[in-house]
Amino acid sequence: MMTALFERISLHAQQYPQREAVVTAQATLSYAELQQRVELLSASFKQLNLRHLALWGVNSMDWIVADLAAQKAGMTVIPVPLFFTAAQVRHLLSDSQTELLCILDESFSAPEWMLNLAQDMSGDEIFIAGQLHARFFQLELAVHYSSSLQTQHPAKITYTSGSTGTPKGVCLAEDTIESITHSLSQALASSQLGRHLCLIPFATLLENIAGIYVALSMGRAVVVGEVSQFGLVSNHTFDTQRFVNTVQSYQIESVILLPQMLKAIVEYSATHGAAGFKMLKFIAVGGGKVSADLLKQFQQLNLPVYEGYGLSECASVVSLNLPGARRIGSVGRILPHVEVEIVANSEVVVKGNAMLGYVNDMAATPYIHTGDAGYFDEEGYLYITGRIKQMIISSFGRNISPEWVESNSLTEPEIQQIAIFGEAQPHLSAVIYAPDDTPDQQLAVALQRANSRMPDYAQIKHWCRSAEPFSLNNQMLTDNGKLRRQQIQQKFQAELIPDESQLNFA
């Protein structure tokens, strides 16, 4: 039960009962109505005396109400990522010992396999009072109940498929979530932000906490709906015009974006100008490395982009650039709820606000070894230089972060996606996805421009094209949009072996 958040919602409901809390295309929920709905559903949940609720559905008003009500009832909430396969969802339900599955189904669009899966897992459909467009299934899972999950009782279990494809459950305690919510609310207070657009699916911890919880804690409104209508059409497609229309029609002042969306916005602005984004006061960006060049282009457009850094194991955000405390290329200063140190191998280690552990491995540790390499500047800004395990060591002994080279290349509009390789090689090679109508010669010129900004050892000397975008479907991206380098390298192994005659094209 997240006491502090519910106290804040209750206070807003008392002081400003008619203030908008949740806005959709169809309806608006005031703070008084939100509190009433959460309490009604929470009372129904308490009567069931169940501990673990899995929540499946697109972003909606009901998703927020169900999430808050379950936590108010003292239940562990397990958001189910919409892109998970049937096998991954089955693993999640069994692994997390889910007793109650909530399928939010406002337009009766839940896939048949999801309903079949619920029934297949001995799920009896039950009625729960609470003004929700939802179907509830009480699952009778034949699982061995982990004593660690029973004693620790996390407030939330967030699943990521990572790079292996088997979902791992990160267990987060109530006070861990409350402390990040408070820290971000305080950091953003002076910006006096209005409506926040929830553009990333709620099963993503970053939007769940930094979007919903932070906005409601601050007494702001969240604009929600199925994310494709706002521009996030799929894991690798962003419709910038749709996003502009949303910002203008809903008068959006803050949003969380992924790096690929920033690139699309810069390209859109080159043709249409940046006037459509002028209402935005705070554009947070995370989930991957952003090139300093791309951020400088945003600065020239006078768009307020603030890069941050975090990971699920620390309940999302660890550091963030802020108005009056922003340094391009850095991921900002450390927020007050955590401490960060750089250890001997340049790894970023986070202390405080750590997870309870993973499901079936609840060995809590005060330190989270992030696997990211980084450093601090003299004014306390954190810089992330890449993944330690993915560091490329060339045959000339140079240490090269592939993320550094990739983020630089992605500044070029022709290059939609890129993966860099070159372990024990004299030169870097790349697999590039560009639209079919981009000729090879145009791509070569774009790479020349990208190479001109890099030292010789970090220039791309050989490349090949991917016929389709890297995506979840073809196993080349993880659930949060990161490259599955091993799979990409295996698929393009033959084309990545350079022909010596091609090496000096760029």
C-alpha positions as CSV (number, residue, x, y, z in Angstrom):
1,M,0.0,0.0,0.0
2,M,1.7,3.2,-1.2
3,T,0.6,5.4,1.7
4,A,2.3,8.6,0.6
5,L,0.8,8.6,-2.9
6,F,-2.7,7.8,-1.7
7,E,-2.4,10.6,0.9
8,R,-1.4,13.0,-1.9
9,I,-4.3,11.9,-4.1
10,S,-6.7,12.3,-1.1
11,L,-5.4,15.8,-0.4
12,H,-5.9,16.9,-4.0
13,A,-9.4,15.3,-3.9
14,Q,-10.2,17.3,-0.8
15,Q,-8.7,20.6,-1.8
16,Y,-9.5,20.6,-5.5
17,P,-12.2,17.9,-6.0
18,Q,-13.0,19.0,-9.6
19,R,-9.4,19.2,-10.8
20,E,-8.8,16.8,-13.7
21,A,-6.7,13.7,-12.9
22,V,-7.1,11.4,-15.8
23,V,-8.1,12.6,-19.3
24,T,-9.1,10.3,-22.2
25,A,-10.7,11.0,-25.6
26,Q,-14.0,9.9,-24.2
27,A,-14.0,11.1,-20.6
28,T,-12.3,13.0,-17.8
29,L,-11.9,11.8,-14.2
30,S,-11.5,14.4,-11.5
31,Y,-9.4,13.8,-8.4
32,A,-12.5,13.3,-6.3
33,E,-13.8,10.7,-8.8
34,L,-10.5,9.0,-9.1
35,Q,-10.2,8.6,-5.3
36,Q,-13.8,7.3,-5.1
37,R,-13.2,4.7,-7.9
38,V,-9.9,3.5,-6.4
39,E,-11.5,3.1,-2.9
40,L,-14.5,1.2,-4.3
41,L,-12.4,-1.3,-6.3
42,S,-9.8,-1.6,-3.5
43,A,-12.6,-2.7,-1.1
44,S,-13.7,-5.4,-3.6
45,F,-10.1,-6.6,-3.9
46,K,-9.7,-6.8,-0.1
47,Q,-12.7,-9.1,0.2
48,L,-11.0,-11.6,-2.1
49,N,-8.0,-11.9,0.2
50,L,-5.6,-12.6,-2.7
51,R,-2.1,-11.3,-2.9
52,H,-0.9,-11.2,-6.5
53,L,-2.7,-9.3,-9.3
54,A,-1.5,-9.5,-13.0
55,L,-2.7,-6.6,-15.1
56,W,-3.1,-6.8,-18.9
57,G,-4.4,-4.1,-21.1
58,V,-3.6,-1.0,-23.2
59,N,-3.1,2.3,-21.5
60,S,-6.5,3.4,-20.1
61,M,-8.2,5.1,-17.2
62,D,-9.2,1.6,-16.0
63,W,-5.5,0.5,-16.0
64,I,-4.6,3.4,-13.6
65,V,-7.6,2.7,-11.3
66,A,-6.9,-1.1,-11.2
67,D,-3.2,-0.5,-10.4
68,L,-3.8,2.0,-7.6
69,A,-6.8,0.0,-6.1
70,A,-4.8,-3.2,-6.0
71,Q,-1.8,-1.5,-4.3
72,K,-4.2,0.2,-1.8
73,A,-5.5,-3.2,-1.0
74,G,-2.0,-4.4,-0.2
75,M,-1.7,-6.6,-3.3
76,T,1.4,-7.1,-5.5
77,V,0.8,-5.7,-9.0
78,I,2.4,-7.5,-11.9
79,P,1.9,-5.5,-15.2
80,V,1.9,-7.8,-18.3
81,P,3.8,-6.4,-21.3
82,L,1.5,-6.4,-24.3
83,F,4.2,-7.6,-26.7
84,F,4.9,-10.8,-24.6
85,T,4.1,-14.0,-26.5
86,A,1.6,-16.5,-25.0
87,A,4.6,-18.6,-23.7
88,Q,6.1,-15.5,-22.0
89,V,2.8,-14.5,-20.4
90,R,2.3,-18.1,-19.1
91,H,5.8,-17.9,-17.6
92,L,5.1,-14.5,-16.0
93,L,1.8,-15.7,-14.4
94,S,3.4,-18.9,-13.1
95,D,6.7,-17.3,-12.0
96,S,5.0,-14.5,-10.1
97,Q,2.4,-16.8,-8.5
98,T,-0.4,-14.7,-9.9
99,E,-3.7,-15.5,-8.2
100,L,-5.9,-12.9,-10.0
101,L,-5.6,-11.9,-13.7
102,C,-7.3,-8.7,-14.8
103,I,-7.8,-8.4,-18.5
104,L,-8.8,-4.8,-19.2
105,D,-10.9,-4.9,-22.3
106,E,-12.7,-1.6,-23.0
107,S,-13.3,-2.3,-26.7
108,F,-13.4,-6.1,-26.3
109,S,-10.2,-6.3,-28.2
110,A,-8.3,-8.7,-26.0
111,P,-6.7,-11.4,-28.2
112,E,-8.4,-14.8,-28.1
113,W,-5.1,-16.5,-27.0
114,M,-5.1,-14.3,-23.9
115,L,-8.6,-15.4,-22.8
116,N,-7.8,-19.0,-23.7
117,L,-4.6,-18.8,-21.7
118,A,-6.5,-17.6,-18.6
119,Q,-9.1,-20.4,-18.9
120,D,-6.4,-22.9,-19.6
121,M,-4.6,-22.1,-16.3
122,S,-7.7,-23.2,-14.4
123,G,-8.9,-19.7,-14.4
124,D,-12.5,-19.3,-13.1
125,E,-14.0,-16.0,-14.3
126,I,-15.3,-14.0,-11.3
127,F,-17.3,-10.8,-11.0
128,I,-15.7,-7.8,-9.1
129,A,-17.6,-4.6,-8.4
130,G,-15.8,-1.5,-9.4
131,Q,-16.9,0.3,-12.6
132,L,-14.2,-1.3,-14.7
133,H,-14.4,-2.6,-18.3
134,A,-12.5,-5.7,-17.3
135,R,-12.6,-9.5,-17.0
136,F,-11.2,-11.1,-13.9
137,F,-9.9,-14.7,-13.7
138,Q,-8.9,-16.3,-10.4
139,L,-6.0,-18.6,-11.3
140,E,-5.3,-21.9,-9.6
141,L,-1.7,-22.3,-10.4
142,A,0.0,-25.6,-9.6
143,V,3.2,-23.9,-8.5
144,H,5.5,-24.2,-5.6
145,Y,4.9,-21.0,-3.5
146,S,8.2,-19.3,-3.0
147,S,8.6,-18.4,0.7
148,S,10.7,-15.4,-0.3
149,L,7.8,-13.8,-2.2
150,Q,5.4,-14.5,0.7
151,T,7.7,-12.9,3.3
152,Q,9.0,-10.0,1.2
153,H,5.7,-9.1,-0.5
154,P,6.8,-6.6,-3.1
155,A,4.4,-3.8,-4.2
156,K,5.3,-4.4,-7.8
157,I,7.0,-7.0,-10.0
158,T,8.1,-5.6,-13.3
159,Y,9.1,-8.1,-16.0
160,T,11.7,-7.5,-18.7
161,S,12.6,-10.0,-21.4
162,G,16.2,-8.7,-21.5
163,S,18.5,-10.1,-24.2
164,T,17.8,-13.8,-23.6
165,G,14.0,-13.8,-24.2
166,T,13.1,-15.4,-20.8
167,P,11.3,-12.8,-18.8
168,K,12.9,-11.9,-15.4
169,G,10.8,-10.4,-12.6
170,V,12.3,-7.4,-10.7
171,C,10.7,-7.2,-7.3
172,L,10.2,-3.6,-5.9
173,A,9.2,-2.7,-2.4
174,E,6.6,0.0,-1.6
175,D,9.2,2.4,0.0
176,T,11.5,2.0,-3.1
177,I,8.7,3.2,-5.4
178,E,7.6,6.0,-3.0
179,S,11.1,7.3,-2.7
180,I,11.6,7.7,-6.5
181,T,8.1,9.2,-6.8
182,H,8.9,11.8,-4.2
183,S,12.3,12.5,-5.6
184,L,11.1,13.2,-9.1
185,S,8.1,15.2,-7.9
186,Q,10.4,17.5,-5.9
187,A,12.8,17.8,-8.8
188,L,10.0,18.8,-11.2
189,A,8.0,21.0,-8.8
190,S,9.6,24.3,-9.9
191,S,8.7,23.6,-13.6
192,Q,5.0,24.1,-12.8
193,L,4.0,21.5,-15.4
194,G,0.4,20.9,-16.6
195,R,-0.8,17.8,-18.5
196,H,1.5,14.8,-19.0
197,L,1.0,12.6,-22.0
198,C,1.5,8.9,-21.4
199,L,3.0,7.8,-24.6
200,I,4.8,4.6,-23.5
201,P,2.8,1.5,-22.4
202,F,2.1,1.4,-18.7
203,A,3.7,-2.1,-18.4
204,T,7.0,-0.1,-18.9
205,L,8.1,0.8,-15.3
206,L,9.4,4.3,-16.4
207,E,5.9,5.4,-17.6
208,N,4.2,3.7,-14.7
209,I,6.2,5.6,-12.1
210,A,7.5,8.7,-13.8
211,G,4.3,9.2,-15.8
212,I,1.3,8.1,-13.6
213,Y,2.6,8.2,-10.0
214,V,4.7,11.4,-10.3
215,A,2.0,13.4,-12.1
216,L,-0.8,12.3,-9.7
217,S,1.5,13.0,-6.7
218,M,2.0,16.5,-8.0
219,G,-1.8,17.1,-8.6
220,R,-1.4,17.1,-12.4
221,A,-3.4,15.4,-15.1
222,V,-2.4,12.5,-17.2
223,V,-3.6,12.1,-20.7
224,V,-4.1,8.4,-21.5
225,G,-5.2,6.1,-24.3
226,E,-4.0,3.4,-26.7
227,V,-0.5,4.7,-27.5
228,S,-0.8,4.3,-31.3
229,Q,-3.3,7.1,-31.4
230,F,-0.7,9.4,-29.9
231,G,2.1,8.3,-32.4
232,L,3.8,5.2,-31.0
233,V,2.4,2.9,-33.7
234,S,4.7,-0.1,-32.9
235,N,8.0,-0.8,-31.2
236,H,9.9,0.6,-34.2
237,T,7.4,3.1,-35.8
238,F,6.7,6.6,-34.5
239,D,4.2,8.8,-36.3
240,T,5.4,12.3,-35.6
241,Q,2.4,14.1,-37.1
242,R,0.1,12.1,-34.9
243,F,2.2,13.1,-31.9
244,V,2.1,16.8,-32.9
245,N,-1.7,16.6,-33.2
246,T,-1.9,15.1,-29.8
247,V,0.3,17.7,-28.1
248,Q,-1.7,20.5,-29.7
249,S,-5.2,19.1,-29.2
250,Y,-4.6,18.0,-25.5
251,Q,-2.3,20.9,-24.6
252,I,0.4,18.6,-23.4
253,E,3.3,20.1,-21.3
254,S,5.4,17.0,-20.5
255,V,6.1,13.6,-22.1
256,I,8.7,10.8,-21.8
257,L,10.3,9.8,-25.2
258,L,12.7,7.2,-26.4
259,P,15.8,8.1,-28.4
260,Q,14.3,7.0,-31.8
261,M,11.4,9.3,-31.2
262,L,13.8,12.3,-30.8
263,K,15.4,11.5,-34.1
264,A,11.9,11.4,-35.8
265,I,11.0,14.8,-34.2
266,V,14.2,16.5,-35.5
267,E,13.6,15.1,-39.0
268,Y,10.0,16.3,-38.9
269,S,11.1,19.8,-37.7
270,A,13.5,20.1,-40.6
271,T,10.5,20.0,-43.0
272,H,7.6,21.4,-40.9
273,G,9.4,23.5,-38.3
274,A,9.1,23.1,-34.5
275,A,6.1,25.2,-33.8
276,G,3.9,22.1,-33.2
277,F,6.0,21.2,-30.1
278,K,6.2,24.7,-28.5
279,M,3.6,23.8,-25.8
280,L,6.0,21.2,-24.3
281,K,7.9,22.4,-21.3
282,F,9.6,19.1,-20.3
283,I,10.6,16.3,-22.7
284,A,12.3,13.6,-20.7
285,V,14.3,11.0,-22.7
286,G,15.7,7.7,-21.6
287,G,16.0,4.0,-22.6
288,G,19.2,4.3,-24.6
289,K,22.1,6.6,-25.5
290,V,21.3,9.8,-27.3
291,S,24.0,11.5,-29.4
292,A,25.1,14.9,-28.1
293,D,24.7,16.2,-31.7
294,L,21.0,15.2,-31.7
295,L,20.5,17.0,-28.3
296,K,22.2,20.1,-29.7
297,Q,19.8,20.1,-32.6
298,F,17.0,20.1,-30.1
299,Q,18.6,23.0,-28.3
300,Q,18.8,25.0,-31.6
301,L,15.0,24.3,-32.1
302,N,14.5,25.6,-28.5
303,L,12.8,22.3,-27.4
304,P,13.2,21.4,-23.7
305,V,14.8,17.9,-23.9
306,Y,16.2,16.5,-20.6
307,E,18.2,13.2,-20.8
308,G,18.1,10.9,-17.8
309,Y,19.3,7.5,-16.8
310,G,18.0,4.6,-14.8
311,L,17.1,0.9,-14.7
312,S,14.3,-1.3,-13.4
313,E,16.4,-2.7,-10.6
314,C,16.5,0.8,-9.0
315,A,12.8,1.5,-9.8
316,S,13.6,3.4,-12.9
317,V,15.2,6.9,-12.7
318,V,18.6,7.4,-11.1
319,S,19.8,10.7,-12.7
320,L,18.2,13.4,-14.7
321,N,19.0,16.7,-16.4
322,L,16.7,19.5,-15.2
323,P,15.9,23.1,-16.0
324,G,18.8,25.1,-14.7
325,A,20.9,22.0,-14.2
326,R,21.4,20.5,-17.7
327,R,24.6,19.5,-19.5
328,I,24.3,18.1,-23.0
329,G,25.8,14.7,-23.4
330,S,25.4,13.9,-19.7
331,V,22.5,12.0,-18.1
332,G,22.2,14.7,-15.4
333,R,23.0,14.8,-11.8
334,I,22.1,12.0,-9.4
335,L,18.7,12.4,-7.8
336,P,18.7,12.6,-4.0
337,H,17.1,9.2,-3.3
338,V,20.2,7.3,-4.5
339,E,24.0,7.4,-4.4
340,V,26.2,6.4,-7.4
341,E,29.9,5.6,-7.5
342,I,32.2,4.7,-10.3
343,V,34.3,1.6,-9.5
344,A,37.7,0.5,-10.8
345,N,36.6,-0.9,-14.2
346,S,34.6,2.4,-14.8
347,E,31.3,0.6,-13.9
348,V,28.4,2.7,-12.6
349,V,27.3,1.2,-9.2
350,V,24.0,2.5,-7.6
351,K,23.5,2.4,-3.9
352,G,20.2,2.8,-2.2
353,N,16.6,2.4,-3.6
354,A,17.6,-1.1,-4.8
355,M,15.2,-3.9,-5.7
356,L,14.3,-6.7,-3.3
357,G,15.8,-9.1,-5.9
358,Y,14.4,-11.1,-8.8
359,V,11.5,-13.5,-8.4
360,N,13.1,-16.8,-7.2
361,D,16.3,-15.0,-6.3
362,M,15.4,-12.5,-3.6
363,A,19.0,-12.0,-2.5
364,A,18.7,-8.3,-1.8
365,T,21.8,-6.2,-2.1
366,P,22.4,-2.6,-1.3
367,Y,24.4,-2.2,-4.4
368,I,23.3,-2.6,-8.0
369,H,26.1,-3.2,-10.5
370,T,24.6,-1.7,-13.6
371,G,27.0,-3.1,-16.2
372,D,27.2,0.4,-17.7
373,A,30.5,2.2,-18.0
374,G,30.6,5.9,-17.1
375,Y,32.2,8.8,-15.3
376,F,31.4,12.1,-13.4
377,D,32.6,15.5,-14.5
378,E,33.9,18.1,-12.0
379,E,30.3,19.4,-11.4
380,G,28.7,16.1,-10.6
381,Y,27.1,15.3,-14.0
382,L,27.1,11.6,-14.9
383,Y,28.1,10.4,-18.4
384,I,27.3,6.9,-19.6
385,T,29.9,5.7,-22.2
386,G,28.4,2.3,-23.0
387,R,27.9,-1.3,-21.8
388,I,31.0,-2.8,-20.3
389,K,30.3,-6.3,-21.8
390,Q,29.6,-4.8,-25.2
391,M,32.8,-2.8,-25.3
392,I,34.6,-3.6,-28.6
393,I,38.4,-4.0,-28.4
394,S,39.9,-3.6,-31.9
395,S,42.9,-5.5,-33.2
396,F,44.8,-2.2,-32.5
397,G,43.9,-2.4,-28.8
398,R,41.4,0.5,-28.9
399,N,38.3,0.3,-26.6
400,I,35.3,1.4,-28.5
401,S,31.7,1.7,-27.2
402,P,29.3,0.6,-29.9
403,E,26.6,2.8,-28.4
404,W,28.8,5.9,-28.9
405,V,29.3,5.1,-32.6
406,E,25.7,4.1,-33.1
407,S,24.2,7.3,-31.5
408,N,26.5,9.4,-33.7
409,S,25.4,7.6,-36.9
410,L,21.7,7.9,-36.0
411,T,22.0,11.7,-36.2
412,E,21.9,11.2,-40.0
413,P,18.3,11.1,-41.2
414,E,18.9,8.3,-43.8
415,I,20.0,5.9,-41.1
416,Q,17.0,4.6,-39.2
417,Q,18.7,1.8,-37.2
418,I,22.3,0.6,-36.9
419,A,24.3,-2.0,-35.1
420,I,28.1,-1.8,-34.8
421,F,30.6,-4.7,-34.7
422,G,34.4,-5.0,-34.8
423,E,35.7,-7.2,-31.9
424,A,39.4,-8.1,-32.6
425,Q,39.1,-6.4,-36.1
426,P,41.1,-3.5,-37.5
427,H,38.0,-1.7,-38.5
428,L,34.4,-1.2,-37.4
429,S,31.5,-2.8,-39.5
430,A,27.8,-2.0,-39.4
431,V,24.4,-3.5,-40.2
432,I,22.1,-0.6,-41.2
433,Y,18.4,-0.4,-41.8
434,A,17.2,2.4,-44.1
435,P,14.0,2.7,-46.0
436,D,13.9,0.8,-49.4
437,D,13.8,4.1,-51.3
438,T,17.2,5.2,-49.9
439,P,19.9,4.3,-52.5
440,D,23.2,2.8,-51.3
441,Q,25.1,5.8,-52.5
442,Q,23.0,8.2,-50.4
443,L,23.6,5.9,-47.3
444,A,27.4,6.0,-48.1
445,V,27.3,9.8,-48.1
446,A,25.4,9.8,-44.8
447,L,28.1,7.5,-43.3
448,Q,30.8,9.8,-44.6
449,R,29.2,12.6,-42.7
450,A,28.9,10.5,-39.5
451,N,32.5,9.3,-39.8
452,S,33.8,12.9,-40.2
453,R,32.7,13.6,-36.6
454,M,34.6,10.6,-35.2
455,P,38.3,9.7,-34.6
456,D,39.7,7.3,-37.2
457,Y,39.6,4.2,-35.0
458,A,35.8,4.7,-34.4
459,Q,34.9,5.2,-38.0
460,I,32.7,2.7,-39.9
461,K,34.7,1.2,-42.8
462,H,32.4,-1.6,-43.9
463,W,28.6,-1.9,-43.9
464,C,25.7,-4.0,-45.1
465,R,21.9,-3.4,-45.2
466,S,19.1,-5.2,-43.4
467,A,16.1,-5.7,-45.6
468,E,13.7,-5.1,-42.6
469,P,13.8,-3.1,-39.4
470,F,15.2,-4.6,-36.3
471,S,12.2,-5.5,-34.2
472,L,10.8,-7.8,-31.5
473,N,9.2,-10.0,-34.1
474,N,12.5,-10.9,-35.8
475,Q,14.3,-11.2,-32.5
476,M,16.7,-8.4,-33.2
477,L,15.4,-6.0,-30.4
478,T,14.7,-6.6,-26.7
479,D,11.3,-5.5,-25.3
480,N,12.7,-2.0,-24.4
481,G,14.1,-1.4,-27.9
482,K,17.8,-2.4,-27.2
483,L,19.7,-4.2,-29.9
484,R,20.1,-8.0,-29.6
485,R,23.7,-7.9,-30.9
486,Q,24.4,-11.6,-30.9
487,Q,21.3,-12.3,-33.0
488,I,22.1,-9.5,-35.5
489,Q,25.7,-10.6,-35.8
490,Q,24.7,-14.2,-36.4
491,K,22.2,-13.3,-39.1
492,F,24.6,-11.0,-41.0
493,Q,27.9,-12.9,-40.3
494,A,28.7,-13.4,-44.0
495,E,28.0,-9.8,-45.0
496,L,30.0,-8.4,-42.0
497,I,33.2,-10.0,-43.2
498,P,34.8,-7.0,-45.1
499,D,36.0,-7.2,-48.6
500,E,39.3,-5.3,-48.6
501,S,38.4,-3.4,-51.7
502,Q,35.5,-1.8,-49.9
503,L,37.3,-0.6,-46.8
504,N,38.1,2.9,-47.8
505,F,34.8,4.0,-49.3
506,A,34.2,6.3,-46.4
